[in-house]
């Protein structure tokens, strides 16, 4: 992962990821959503699931459907 920009005011980091690293984030977010779902915390499960779906959408837009 290559850190491109850090902004302490907005608490954001812009990073360059390779596809493997992006897939790791997607899988991790799915696992976190599943843990919250098993704990019957639907709000947190939906939050993490939404993040995972957003990353998956970005992945598909950039590299195409596989």
C-alpha positions as CSV (number, residue, x, y, z in Angstrom):
1,X,0.0,0.0,0.0
2,X,1.3,3.4,-1.0
3,X,0.1,6.4,1.2
4,X,-0.4,9.3,-1.2
5,X,-1.9,11.9,1.1
6,X,-2.7,12.3,4.8
7,X,-5.2,15.0,6.0
8,X,-5.3,15.3,9.8
9,X,-8.1,17.9,9.7
10,X,-10.6,15.7,7.9
11,X,-9.0,12.5,9.4
12,X,-8.6,10.9,5.9
13,X,-5.9,9.0,4.2
14,X,-5.6,8.6,0.4
15,X,-3.8,5.3,-0.5
16,X,-2.9,3.4,-3.6
17,X,-3.9,-0.3,-3.2
18,X,-3.2,-3.2,-5.4
19,X,-6.1,-5.5,-6.3
20,X,-5.1,-8.1,-3.8
21,X,-5.2,-5.6,-1.0
22,X,-8.6,-4.2,-2.1
23,X,-9.9,-7.8,-2.1
24,X,-8.6,-8.2,1.5
25,X,-10.6,-5.1,2.6
26,X,-13.7,-6.4,0.9
27,X,-13.5,-9.8,2.6
28,X,-12.7,-8.3,6.0
29,X,-15.7,-5.9,5.8
30,X,-17.9,-8.9,4.9
31,X,-16.6,-10.9,7.9
32,X,-17.2,-7.9,10.2
33,X,-20.7,-7.6,8.9
34,X,-21.3,-11.3,9.4
35,X,-20.1,-11.1,13.0
36,X,-22.5,-8.2,13.8
37,X,-25.3,-10.1,12.1
38,X,-24.7,-13.1,14.3
39,X,-24.8,-10.8,17.3
40,X,-28.2,-9.5,16.0
41,X,-26.8,-6.0,15.5
42,X,-28.5,-5.2,12.2
43,X,-27.4,-1.6,12.1
44,X,-23.7,-2.4,12.3
45,X,-24.0,-5.3,10.0
46,X,-25.6,-3.1,7.4
47,X,-23.0,-0.4,7.8
48,X,-20.1,-2.9,7.2
49,X,-22.0,-4.6,4.4
50,X,-22.5,-1.2,2.7
51,X,-18.8,-0.4,2.9
52,X,-18.0,-3.8,1.3
53,X,-20.5,-3.3,-1.5
54,X,-19.1,0.2,-2.2
55,X,-15.6,-1.2,-2.5
56,X,-16.8,-4.1,-4.7
57,X,-18.6,-1.6,-7.0
58,X,-15.4,0.5,-7.3
59,X,-13.4,-2.7,-8.1
60,X,-15.9,-3.7,-10.8
61,X,-15.9,-0.2,-12.3
62,X,-12.1,0.0,-12.6
63,X,-11.1,-3.5,-13.6
64,X,-14.3,-4.8,-15.1
65,X,-16.5,-7.8,-14.2
66,X,-14.8,-11.1,-13.7
